[in-house]
Amino acid sequence: MTDYPNLFSPLKIGPRTAKNRVWMTGHSTQLVKDHNFSDEHVHYYAERARGGVGVITMEAMAVHPTTQPYKGKIFAFQPAVVDNYRKLAAAVHEHGCLLLAQPWHRGRETNGTVNRLPVWAPSAVPCTVYREMPHVLTHEEIEEIVQGYVLSARYAAEGGLDGVEVHGLAHGYLLGQFLSPATNHRTDEYGGSFENRLRLILRIIRHTREEVGSDRIVGVRINGTDGGVPGGLTNADWTEIAKAIVDTGLVDYVSVSAGTYIERMNIYGATPQPAGFQLKDTANIKRALPPDIPVVAVGRLNTPELAEAVLARGDADMIGMTRTLIADPEWPIKAMRGETKRIRPCVGANHCLASIVNSPLACVHNPAVARETELGIGTLKKAEQSKRVAVVGGGPGGLRAALTAAQRGHSVTLFEQKNELGGQVALMARSASYAEWQGITDWLISEIEDAQVEVKLGHRAEVEDLTGFDEVIIATGSTPLKHGWSSLRPASWGDGSIVPGVDQWNVYSINEVMSGKAEIGPNVFVFDDTGARQPVVVAEHLADLRHSVTIVTRLPQVAPDLEASRDLQATYRRIRNKGITFITDHELVRVFEDTVTLGDVWTGETTEYSDVDAVVLSTGNKAEDALFHALKGVVPVRAIGDAVSPRRVFNAIWEGELAGREV
């Protein structure tokens, strides 16, 4: 028996049956090698199948060389994929999970940097992100696109997959560009009327069905709405598109997402985007379609309770999730067993999206992602000899190290000088928009309790406290720098000097503000030199408390790091609507009482701002490594996370996992 009877009931999808209603939707992994799947792909998908997922749609695969936003893209139109499909299918089918291909073309939402080819689109309208002027597709080139989808379907069938999900309609990709009057300005048979704009899509679906036959699944990924794009497709438009596609009798299901690159948070909403934010539009489409056509819902459907409610209401037939299953591949099994407390939550940090800019997929607090053979399910072995292990520091890195070491059979004591665990993540989570991030440390705290880690709060560990342990892990983190200098002044970082006035009573660090230790007046300047998320967090937190906030940065834009996690636009919109203003290209020159002097980094011109009640500095942190150095030669010791070098939450947890495995 299960508490979620709808979620764990089977469902017929065309000629196949899914064992449950959990569907892992397509997403990039950057595990691609030579435009083909790799062994790492096999392990990655097998891990989710082993964890209980019912259906997996693999990552979007190119149907033509012109859709190559980065080097790591599968070429689904090449026969070389067939053998790897067979490997993938065998690994996933072993666990009773269905596996689908997802052929697609980005259209204008890319550039030619990698492939050195022109961008293809129905009309010459550039993407807001890539900003490259597209080449207008000719009839001959349209036939190349069709043939790419044909070959992709053919090879999926030959590779033993369960079916094909035709992609490119959703998220403003090529087929969606043909559908939308906002991006399709053609006057031929592929433009103008609804029927003309739908023509290419129906051709591709018909050919896909012809290639895979009646014994495999054919589905389609669509939008529920384009998300307020001027002249774009509304929920009513997409409902008519879905009906027209289903009326062909050629598709077995419809997967509904949302958004285009004009506002990417409609595609993969980060916190504080609410759970189920796409549901209303999906439910409208579900109710317009025949009841025997399953509809897949997505959009931060993170908990079993929410998933069960969606199915019980009839808003959808399948629960699509990606980031939730990146965070915890065993989400389905844990939910089915009633072990919901043990599910590692997706907190909407979007580190997964940031990671694939430069490396394989990663999760902010699941170190095993894309490293399944090294760190995945079943790889953690008991230590040959149980040791007494001390972990100093109760932030995310220390918590992870303590948990992993305890799971290996060591007797672990965790020292934390404060009266609460969580470190800087706990401080960040005090901002209402980032409260979900508390899930990172809440989960770890719950797990170390179950692992019987001894926790000593309010205890500042000294050398004499640690000499009796067999191994010591230093996770003492970092503390904010308050000298006020930007990194344009490297010499000043080493001579002990400070920006004049930053030592006065109304200048604070982010930690002092977020911990509630600062008495802040109504008008605040937040000076940032990092480009990271933290200054935005503290600025929004203060704005929520009715302060007037200005973010000052020596960079050309505020918080450029958020571009990688794809929530820069949404964050700007949210904080600007809260009255926060920006001053870019300036550094801090002087603070004198309530007057702040800023300097233009290009011209050197200075400007004074009066009536500034407080200044909050974000100029980097200093590693707290004194205890580590004091213990060297006294006891086996290693440092992790910010105690080595102040970086990201991911780095602390990653190094904590490795340290826990090595002791």
C-alpha positions as CSV (number, residue, x, y, z in Angstrom):
1,M,0.0,0.0,0.0
2,T,1.0,3.6,-0.6
3,D,-0.2,7.0,0.5
4,Y,-0.2,8.1,-3.1
5,P,-2.4,5.6,-5.0
6,N,-2.9,7.7,-8.1
7,L,0.8,8.5,-8.4
8,F,1.8,4.9,-8.2
9,S,-0.9,3.5,-10.5
10,P,0.0,2.3,-14.0
11,L,-1.1,4.2,-17.1
12,K,-1.5,3.1,-20.7
13,I,0.3,5.4,-23.1
14,G,-0.6,4.3,-26.6
15,P,0.8,0.8,-27.1
16,R,2.9,0.8,-23.9
17,T,2.1,1.0,-20.2
18,A,4.0,3.1,-17.7
19,K,4.3,1.4,-14.3
20,N,3.6,4.7,-12.5
21,R,2.9,8.4,-13.1
22,V,6.4,9.8,-12.6
23,W,7.9,11.1,-15.8
24,M,11.5,12.4,-16.0
25,T,11.3,15.1,-18.7
26,G,14.1,15.9,-21.1
27,H,17.0,18.1,-20.1
28,S,20.6,18.7,-21.0
29,T,23.4,16.7,-19.2
30,Q,26.6,17.8,-21.1
31,L,27.7,14.1,-21.0
32,V,27.8,14.0,-24.7
33,K,30.9,12.7,-26.5
34,D,31.3,13.1,-30.3
35,H,27.6,14.1,-30.7
36,N,26.6,10.8,-29.2
37,F,25.6,9.2,-25.9
38,S,28.3,8.1,-23.5
39,D,28.6,5.5,-20.8
40,E,28.0,8.3,-18.3
41,H,24.5,8.8,-19.9
42,V,23.7,5.1,-19.4
43,H,24.6,5.3,-15.7
44,Y,22.8,8.6,-15.3
45,Y,19.5,7.4,-16.7
46,A,19.8,4.0,-15.2
47,E,20.1,5.6,-11.7
48,R,16.7,7.3,-12.2
49,A,15.1,4.2,-13.5
50,R,16.5,2.2,-10.5
51,G,15.0,4.9,-8.3
52,G,11.5,4.1,-9.6
53,V,10.8,6.5,-12.4
54,G,8.1,5.3,-14.8
55,V,9.0,7.1,-18.0
56,I,12.2,8.9,-19.1
57,T,12.4,11.3,-22.0
58,M,16.1,11.8,-22.8
59,E,17.7,15.1,-23.5
60,A,16.8,17.1,-26.6
61,M,18.6,15.8,-29.6
62,A,19.6,17.8,-32.7
63,V,17.8,16.9,-36.0
64,H,20.2,19.0,-38.0
65,P,23.7,20.5,-37.6
66,T,22.3,24.0,-37.4
67,T,20.9,23.4,-33.9
68,Q,24.1,23.2,-31.9
69,P,24.2,25.8,-29.1
70,Y,27.2,24.1,-27.6
71,K,29.4,21.2,-28.6
72,G,27.7,18.7,-26.4
73,K,24.6,17.9,-28.5
74,I,23.4,14.5,-29.6
75,F,23.0,14.2,-33.4
76,A,19.9,12.1,-33.5
77,F,19.9,12.1,-37.3
78,Q,23.1,10.1,-37.5
79,P,23.0,6.3,-37.4
80,A,25.8,6.2,-34.8
81,V,23.2,6.8,-32.1
82,V,21.6,3.4,-32.6
83,D,24.0,1.2,-30.7
84,N,24.0,3.6,-27.8
85,Y,20.2,3.7,-27.8
86,R,20.4,-0.1,-27.3
87,K,22.7,0.2,-24.3
88,L,20.5,2.9,-22.8
89,A,17.3,0.9,-23.4
90,A,18.7,-2.2,-21.9
91,A,19.9,-0.3,-18.7
92,V,16.6,1.5,-18.3
93,H,14.2,-1.4,-19.2
94,E,15.9,-3.6,-16.6
95,H,14.0,-1.5,-14.0
96,G,10.6,-1.5,-15.8
97,C,11.0,2.1,-17.1
98,L,10.0,3.4,-20.5
99,L,12.6,5.4,-22.5
100,L,11.9,8.0,-25.2
101,A,14.0,10.1,-27.6
102,Q,13.4,13.8,-28.0
103,P,14.3,15.1,-31.5
104,W,14.3,18.9,-31.7
105,H,15.6,22.1,-33.4
106,R,16.2,25.4,-31.6
107,G,15.6,27.6,-34.6
108,R,16.6,31.2,-33.7
109,E,17.3,30.4,-30.0
110,T,21.0,29.6,-30.6
111,N,24.0,31.0,-32.5
112,G,26.6,29.8,-35.0
113,T,29.6,30.1,-32.7
114,V,30.1,26.4,-32.2
115,N,29.0,25.0,-35.6
116,R,30.0,28.1,-37.7
117,L,26.7,27.8,-39.5
118,P,23.9,30.4,-39.9
119,V,21.0,30.3,-37.5
120,W,17.8,29.0,-39.2
121,A,14.4,30.3,-38.5
122,P,11.0,30.8,-40.2
123,S,11.6,34.6,-40.3
124,A,14.5,37.0,-39.6
125,V,13.7,37.7,-36.0
126,P,16.7,37.4,-33.6
127,C,16.5,35.7,-30.2
128,T,16.6,38.0,-27.1
129,V,19.3,35.8,-25.6
130,Y,21.6,34.9,-28.5
131,R,20.8,38.1,-30.6
132,E,22.0,36.6,-33.9
133,M,20.1,37.5,-37.0
134,P,18.6,34.3,-38.4
135,H,18.7,33.1,-42.0
136,V,15.1,32.6,-43.3
137,L,14.5,29.0,-44.1
138,T,14.0,28.1,-47.8
139,H,11.7,25.3,-48.9
140,E,14.6,23.1,-49.6
141,E,16.0,23.7,-46.1
142,I,12.6,23.0,-44.5
143,E,12.8,19.6,-46.2
144,E,16.2,19.1,-44.6
145,I,14.5,19.7,-41.2
146,V,11.7,17.3,-42.0
147,Q,14.2,14.7,-43.0
148,G,16.2,15.2,-39.8
149,Y,13.1,14.4,-37.8
150,V,12.4,11.4,-40.0
151,L,15.9,9.9,-39.4
152,S,15.8,10.7,-35.7
153,A,12.5,8.7,-35.4
154,R,13.9,5.9,-37.5
155,Y,17.0,5.5,-35.4
156,A,15.1,5.7,-32.2
157,A,13.0,2.7,-33.3
158,E,16.0,0.8,-34.5
159,G,17.7,1.4,-31.2
160,G,14.9,-0.2,-29.2
161,L,13.5,2.9,-27.6
162,D,9.8,2.9,-26.5
163,G,9.0,5.9,-28.6
164,V,9.7,9.5,-29.7
165,E,8.6,12.8,-28.2
166,V,8.6,15.4,-30.9
167,H,10.1,18.6,-29.5
168,G,10.6,22.0,-30.9
169,L,7.1,23.4,-30.3
170,A,7.6,24.3,-26.7
171,H,9.9,27.0,-25.3
172,G,10.0,29.1,-28.5
173,Y,12.1,26.6,-30.4
174,L,11.9,26.2,-34.2
175,L,8.5,24.5,-34.5
176,G,7.1,27.0,-32.0
177,Q,8.5,29.8,-34.1
178,F,6.5,28.5,-37.1
179,L,3.4,28.3,-34.9
180,S,3.6,31.8,-33.4
181,P,2.5,34.9,-35.3
182,A,5.1,36.8,-33.3
183,T,8.0,35.0,-35.0
184,N,6.5,33.7,-38.2
185,H,6.1,36.5,-40.8
186,R,6.1,34.2,-43.8
187,T,3.7,34.7,-46.7
188,D,4.0,31.2,-48.2
189,E,2.2,27.9,-47.3
190,Y,4.0,27.9,-43.9
191,G,2.9,31.3,-42.7
192,G,-0.2,33.4,-42.2
193,S,-3.2,31.3,-41.3
194,F,-3.4,28.8,-38.4
195,E,-3.5,25.9,-40.8
196,N,-0.4,27.1,-42.6
197,R,1.6,27.8,-39.4
198,L,0.6,24.3,-38.2
199,R,1.5,22.6,-41.5
200,L,5.2,21.8,-40.8
201,I,4.4,20.4,-37.4
202,L,1.7,18.0,-38.7
203,R,4.1,16.8,-41.5
204,I,6.7,16.0,-38.9
205,I,4.3,14.2,-36.6
206,R,2.9,12.1,-39.5
207,H,6.4,11.1,-40.7
208,T,7.4,10.3,-37.1
209,R,4.5,7.9,-36.8
210,E,5.3,6.3,-40.1
211,E,8.8,5.6,-38.9
212,V,8.1,4.2,-35.5
213,G,5.0,2.3,-36.4
214,S,2.0,1.5,-34.3
215,D,3.8,-0.4,-31.6
216,R,5.8,2.5,-30.3
217,I,4.8,5.8,-28.5
218,V,4.6,9.1,-30.3
219,G,4.2,12.2,-28.1
220,V,4.6,15.9,-28.5
221,R,6.0,18.6,-26.2
222,I,4.0,21.9,-26.3
223,N,3.6,25.0,-24.3
224,G,0.6,25.9,-22.1
225,T,1.4,29.5,-22.8
226,D,4.3,31.5,-24.2
227,G,4.1,33.6,-21.1
228,G,3.0,37.1,-22.2
229,V,5.2,37.4,-25.2
230,P,3.7,40.3,-27.3
231,G,1.8,38.8,-30.2
232,G,2.8,35.3,-28.9
233,L,0.6,32.2,-28.3
234,T,-1.8,32.2,-25.3
235,N,-3.2,29.3,-23.4
236,A,-6.3,29.4,-25.7
237,D,-4.0,29.2,-28.8
238,W,-2.0,26.3,-27.4
239,T,-5.3,24.5,-26.5
240,E,-6.4,24.7,-30.1
241,I,-2.9,23.6,-31.3
242,A,-3.1,20.6,-28.9
243,K,-6.6,19.7,-30.2
244,A,-5.5,19.9,-33.8
245,I,-2.5,17.6,-33.2
246,V,-4.5,15.1,-31.2
247,D,-7.3,15.1,-33.9
248,T,-4.8,13.6,-36.3
249,G,-4.9,10.4,-34.3
250,L,-1.2,10.1,-34.6
251,V,0.0,11.0,-31.0
252,D,-0.4,9.1,-27.8
253,Y,0.2,11.8,-25.3
254,V,0.8,15.6,-24.9
255,S,3.5,17.0,-22.5
256,V,2.8,20.6,-21.5
257,S,5.4,23.1,-20.5
258,A,5.6,26.9,-20.9
259,G,7.6,29.9,-21.8
260,T,10.2,31.1,-24.4
261,Y,13.6,32.6,-24.1
262,I,12.1,36.0,-23.7
263,E,11.3,35.0,-20.1
264,R,13.1,31.8,-19.3
265,M,11.8,31.5,-15.8
266,N,8.5,30.4,-17.3
267,I,10.4,27.3,-18.6
268,Y,12.5,26.4,-15.5
269,G,11.3,28.5,-12.6
270,A,13.8,29.0,-9.8
271,T,12.7,29.8,-6.2
272,P,10.6,31.8,-5.4
273,Q,8.5,30.7,-8.4
274,P,5.7,28.8,-6.7
275,A,5.2,25.0,-6.9
276,G,2.8,24.1,-9.7
277,F,3.1,27.5,-11.4
278,Q,2.2,26.0,-14.9
279,L,-0.8,23.9,-13.7
280,K,-3.7,26.1,-14.6
281,D,-2.7,26.3,-18.3
282,T,-2.0,22.5,-18.3
283,A,-5.4,21.7,-16.8
284,N,-7.2,23.8,-19.4
285,I,-5.5,21.7,-22.2
286,K,-6.2,18.5,-20.4
287,R,-9.9,19.2,-20.2
288,A,-10.1,20.1,-23.9
289,L,-8.6,16.8,-25.0
290,P,-10.1,13.3,-25.2
291,P,-9.7,11.5,-21.8
292,D,-7.7,8.7,-23.4
293,I,-4.8,11.1,-24.3
294,P,-2.5,11.3,-21.3
295,V,-1.3,14.8,-20.4
296,V,2.0,15.4,-18.7
297,A,2.2,18.3,-16.3
298,V,5.4,20.1,-15.2
299,G,6.4,23.2,-13.2
300,R,8.0,22.5,-9.8
301,L,5.8,19.6,-8.9
302,N,8.3,18.7,-6.2
303,T,6.4,16.8,-3.5
304,P,4.4,13.6,-3.5
305,E,1.5,15.4,-1.9
306,L,1.2,17.9,-4.7
307,A,1.7,15.3,-7.4
308,E,-1.1,13.1,-5.9
309,A,-3.4,16.1,-5.7
310,V,-2.8,17.1,-9.3
311,L,-3.7,13.5,-10.5
312,A,-6.7,13.3,-8.1
313,R,-8.2,16.5,-9.5
314,G,-7.7,15.3,-13.0
315,D,-5.5,18.3,-13.9
316,A,-3.0,15.9,-15.6
317,D,-2.3,12.2,-16.0
318,M,1.5,12.1,-15.5
319,I,3.8,14.2,-13.3
320,G,6.8,15.5,-15.2
321,M,9.9,16.4,-13.2
322,T,13.5,17.0,-14.0
323,R,15.3,19.0,-11.3
324,T,13.5,17.0,-8.5
325,L,14.9,13.8,-9.9
326,I,18.3,15.3,-10.4
327,A,18.3,16.2,-6.7
328,D,17.1,12.8,-5.7
329,P,16.9,9.9,-8.1
330,E,15.1,7.8,-5.5
331,W,12.3,10.3,-5.1
332,P,9.7,7.7,-6.5
333,I,10.8,4.8,-4.3
334,K,11.0,7.0,-1.2
335,A,7.6,8.4,-1.9
336,M,6.0,5.0,-2.5
337,R,7.5,3.7,0.8
338,G,6.2,6.7,2.7
339,E,9.8,8.0,3.4
340,T,9.0,11.5,2.3
341,K,11.2,13.0,5.0
342,R,14.2,11.3,3.4
343,I,13.6,12.9,0.0
344,R,16.4,15.3,-0.8
345,P,14.4,18.3,-2.0
346,C,15.0,20.4,-5.1
347,V,15.2,23.9,-3.7
348,G,15.1,25.8,-7.0
349,A,18.7,27.0,-6.8
350,N,19.2,26.2,-10.5
351,H,22.8,25.2,-10.0
352,C,22.0,22.4,-12.4
353,L,21.4,25.0,-15.2
354,A,24.5,27.0,-14.2
355,S,26.7,23.9,-14.2
356,I,26.0,22.9,-17.8
357,V,27.4,26.2,-19.1
358,N,30.9,24.9,-18.6
359,S,30.7,21.3,-17.3
360,P,28.6,18.2,-17.0
361,L,25.3,18.5,-15.1
362,A,25.5,19.0,-11.3
363,C,23.2,19.6,-8.4
364,V,23.8,22.1,-5.6
365,H,23.4,19.3,-3.0
366,N,23.5,16.0,-4.7
367,P,27.2,15.3,-5.4
368,A,26.5,12.1,-7.3
369,V,24.9,13.8,-10.3
370,A,26.8,12.7,-13.5
371,R,29.2,10.8,-11.2
372,E,26.9,7.8,-10.6
373,T,29.5,5.1,-10.9
374,E,31.7,6.9,-8.3
375,L,29.2,8.4,-5.9
376,G,25.8,7.0,-6.9
377,I,23.4,4.5,-5.3
378,G,25.2,1.6,-3.7
379,T,28.7,3.1,-4.0
380,L,29.2,4.1,-0.4
381,K,31.0,1.3,1.4
382,K,31.5,0.7,5.1
383,A,34.9,1.6,6.4
384,E,37.2,-1.3,7.2
385,Q,37.8,0.2,10.6
386,S,35.5,2.5,12.6
387,K,37.2,5.7,13.6
388,R,36.4,8.7,15.9
389,V,35.9,11.6,13.5
390,A,35.5,15.2,14.4
391,V,33.9,17.7,12.0
392,V,34.3,21.3,12.9
393,G,31.7,23.6,11.4
394,G,28.0,23.0,10.9
395,G,27.4,24.6,7.5
396,P,26.4,22.6,4.5
397,G,30.0,21.2,3.9
398,G,30.4,20.1,7.5
399,L,27.0,18.6,7.6
400,R,27.6,16.6,4.4
401,A,31.0,15.4,5.6
402,A,29.6,14.3,9.0
403,L,26.7,12.5,7.3
404,T,28.9,10.6,4.8
405,A,31.4,9.6,7.4
406,A,28.7,8.4,9.8
407,Q,27.1,6.4,7.0
408,R,30.4,4.6,6.5
409,G,30.3,3.5,10.2
410,H,32.5,6.1,11.8
411,S,31.6,7.6,15.2
412,V,31.2,11.3,14.3
413,T,31.1,14.4,16.5
414,L,30.1,17.7,14.9
415,F,31.2,21.0,16.6
416,E,29.4,24.2,15.7
417,Q,30.3,27.5,17.6
418,K,26.9,29.0,16.9
419,N,23.7,27.8,18.5
420,E,22.2,26.7,15.2
421,L,23.4,24.7,12.2
422,G,23.2,25.7,8.5
423,G,26.0,28.3,8.1
424,Q,25.6,30.9,5.5
425,V,22.8,29.0,3.7
426,A,20.7,29.4,6.9
427,L,21.4,33.1,6.8
428,M,20.5,33.4,3.1
429,A,17.3,31.5,3.7
430,R,16.1,34.3,6.0
431,S,15.2,36.2,2.9
432,A,11.6,35.3,2.0
433,S,12.5,34.8,-1.7
434,Y,15.2,32.2,-0.8
435,A,13.5,30.5,2.1
436,E,13.4,27.3,0.1
437,W,17.2,27.1,0.2
438,Q,16.8,26.1,3.9
439,G,15.8,22.7,2.5
440,I,19.5,22.1,1.7
441,T,20.5,22.2,5.4
442,D,17.2,20.9,6.8
443,W,17.6,17.7,4.9
444,L,21.2,17.2,6.0
445,I,20.3,18.0,9.6
446,S,17.5,15.4,9.5
447,E,19.9,12.8,7.9
448,I,22.7,13.3,10.5
449,E,20.1,12.8,13.3
450,D,19.2,9.5,11.7
451,A,22.9,8.6,11.3
452,Q,23.4,9.3,15.1
453,V,26.0,12.1,14.6
454,E,26.7,13.7,18.0
455,V,26.2,17.5,17.6
456,K,27.8,20.0,20.0
457,L,26.2,23.5,19.4
458,G,27.6,26.7,20.9
459,H,31.0,25.0,21.2
460,R,34.0,26.6,19.6
461,A,36.4,23.7,19.0
462,E,40.0,24.3,20.0
463,V,43.1,22.2,19.4
464,E,42.7,20.5,22.8
465,D,39.1,19.4,22.0
466,L,40.3,17.5,18.9
467,T,43.6,15.8,19.7
468,G,41.7,12.6,20.9
469,F,40.1,12.0,17.5
470,D,41.4,9.7,14.8
471,E,40.5,12.2,12.0
472,V,39.4,15.8,11.9
473,I,37.6,17.6,9.1
474,I,37.7,21.4,9.2
475,A,34.7,23.1,7.7
476,T,34.9,26.4,9.5
477,G,33.8,28.3,6.5
478,S,34.7,32.0,5.9
479,T,34.0,35.4,7.1
480,P,33.3,38.6,5.1
481,L,36.0,41.1,4.2
482,K,35.2,44.6,5.3
483,H,38.1,46.6,3.8
484,G,35.8,48.0,1.1
485,W,38.2,47.8,-1.8
486,S,37.1,46.5,-5.2
487,S,39.3,43.9,-7.0
488,L,40.4,46.8,-9.2
489,R,42.7,47.7,-6.3
490,P,44.7,44.5,-5.6
491,A,47.6,46.2,-3.9
492,S,45.2,47.6,-1.3
493,W,44.0,44.1,-0.4
494,G,47.5,43.3,1.0
495,D,48.6,46.4,2.7
496,G,46.1,46.4,5.6
497,S,44.4,49.6,4.4
498,I,40.7,50.2,4.1
499,V,38.5,52.5,2.1
500,P,38.2,55.6,4.3
501,G,35.2,55.3,6.6
502,V,34.2,51.6,6.2
503,D,35.2,51.1,9.8
504,Q,32.5,53.5,11.1
505,W,29.3,52.4,12.9
506,N,26.9,52.2,9.9
507,V,29.0,49.9,7.6
508,Y,28.1,46.2,7.8
509,S,28.7,42.9,6.2
510,I,26.0,40.8,4.6
511,N,26.2,38.3,7.4
512,E,25.7,41.0,10.0
513,V,22.6,42.2,8.2
514,M,21.1,38.7,7.6
515,S,21.8,37.6,11.2
516,G,19.8,40.6,12.5
517,K,22.8,42.1,14.3
518,A,22.8,45.3,12.3
519,E,20.7,48.4,13.2
520,I,19.8,49.6,9.7
521,G,18.3,53.0,8.9
522,P,15.8,53.6,6.1
523,N,18.3,54.3,3.2
524,V,20.8,51.6,2.3
525,F,23.6,51.2,-0.2
526,V,24.7,47.6,-0.9
527,F,28.2,47.7,-2.5
528,D,29.1,44.6,-4.4
529,D,32.4,43.6,-6.0
530,T,31.6,39.9,-6.6
531,G,28.8,39.7,-9.2
532,A,27.3,36.9,-7.1
533,R,23.8,36.2,-5.7
534,Q,24.4,37.3,-2.1
535,P,24.2,41.1,-2.5
536,V,20.9,40.7,-4.4
537,V,19.6,38.5,-1.5
538,V,20.5,41.0,1.2
539,A,19.1,43.9,-0.9
540,E,15.8,42.2,-1.4
541,H,15.7,41.2,2.2
542,L,16.1,44.9,3.2
543,A,13.5,46.0,0.7
544,D,11.1,43.5,2.1
545,L,11.7,45.2,5.5
546,R,10.7,48.6,3.9
547,H,14.2,50.0,3.4
548,S,15.1,52.0,0.4
549,V,17.9,50.1,-1.3
550,T,20.5,50.9,-4.0
551,I,22.9,48.2,-5.2
552,V,26.2,49.7,-6.3
553,T,28.7,47.6,-8.3
554,R,31.9,48.2,-10.1
555,L,30.7,45.7,-12.7
556,P,28.7,46.7,-15.8
557,Q,25.6,44.9,-14.4
558,V,24.3,43.7,-11.1
559,A,24.7,40.0,-10.2
560,P,25.9,38.7,-13.6
561,D,26.4,35.2,-12.1
562,L,22.6,34.8,-12.2
563,E,22.7,34.7,-16.0
564,A,24.1,31.1,-15.8
565,S,21.2,30.0,-13.5
566,R,18.8,31.6,-15.9
567,D,17.0,33.7,-13.2
568,L,18.7,37.0,-13.9
569,Q,15.7,38.5,-15.7
570,A,13.2,37.3,-13.1
571,T,15.3,38.5,-10.3
572,Y,15.7,41.9,-11.8
573,R,12.0,42.2,-12.4
574,R,11.2,41.2,-8.9
575,I,13.7,43.5,-7.1
576,R,13.2,46.4,-9.4
577,N,9.4,46.2,-8.7
578,K,10.3,46.4,-5.0
579,G,12.0,49.7,-5.6
580,I,15.6,48.6,-5.6
581,T,17.8,50.8,-7.8
582,F,21.1,50.1,-9.5
583,I,24.3,52.0,-9.9
584,T,26.8,50.2,-12.1
585,D,30.4,50.9,-13.1
586,H,31.2,52.5,-9.8
587,E,33.4,51.6,-6.8
588,L,33.4,52.8,-3.2
589,V,35.7,55.8,-2.6
590,R,34.8,57.0,0.9
591,V,32.1,56.8,3.6
592,F,31.8,59.8,5.9
593,E,28.9,59.6,8.4
594,D,25.8,59.5,6.1
595,T,27.6,60.5,2.9
596,V,28.9,58.0,0.4
597,T,31.4,58.9,-2.4
598,L,31.5,56.7,-5.4
599,G,34.0,56.7,-8.3
600,D,33.3,55.9,-11.9
601,V,35.6,53.0,-12.8
602,W,36.1,54.3,-16.3
603,T,36.5,58.1,-15.9
604,G,37.5,58.4,-12.3
605,E,34.8,61.0,-11.7
606,T,33.4,61.0,-8.2
607,T,29.8,61.5,-7.0
608,E,28.6,62.1,-3.5
609,Y,25.4,60.7,-2.2
610,S,24.0,62.1,1.1
611,D,21.4,60.7,3.6
612,V,22.8,57.1,3.3
613,D,22.0,55.6,6.6
614,A,23.9,52.3,6.1
615,V,26.3,50.7,3.7
616,V,26.5,46.9,3.3
617,L,29.7,45.5,1.9
618,S,30.0,42.4,-0.4
619,T,33.6,42.3,-1.4
620,G,34.4,38.7,-0.8
621,N,35.2,36.5,2.1
622,K,38.3,35.3,4.0
623,A,38.9,31.6,4.6
624,E,38.7,30.7,8.4
625,D,41.7,28.3,8.3
626,A,43.6,29.0,11.5
627,L,42.4,25.9,13.3
628,F,43.3,23.7,10.3
629,H,46.9,25.1,10.3
630,A,47.1,24.7,14.1
631,L,46.2,21.0,13.8
632,K,48.6,20.1,11.1
633,G,51.1,17.6,12.5
634,V,49.0,17.1,15.6
635,V,46.2,14.9,14.2
636,P,45.2,13.8,10.7
637,V,43.3,16.8,9.4
638,R,41.8,18.0,6.2
639,A,39.9,21.2,5.3
640,I,36.9,21.6,3.0
641,G,34.7,24.2,1.5
642,D,35.2,27.9,2.4
643,A,37.9,26.9,4.9
644,V,40.0,26.1,1.9
645,S,38.8,29.0,-0.3
646,P,35.5,30.9,-0.2
647,R,33.3,29.6,-3.0
648,R,29.8,28.2,-3.6
649,V,27.5,25.9,-1.6
650,F,28.0,23.2,-4.2
651,N,31.8,23.2,-3.6
652,A,31.3,22.8,0.2
653,I,28.9,19.9,-0.2
654,W,31.0,18.3,-2.9
655,E,34.2,18.4,-0.8
656,G,32.3,17.3,2.3
657,E,31.1,14.2,0.5
658,L,34.6,13.4,-0.7
659,A,36.1,14.0,2.7
660,G,33.5,11.7,4.3
661,R,34.4,9.0,1.9
662,E,38.1,9.4,2.4
663,V,38.4,9.3,6.2
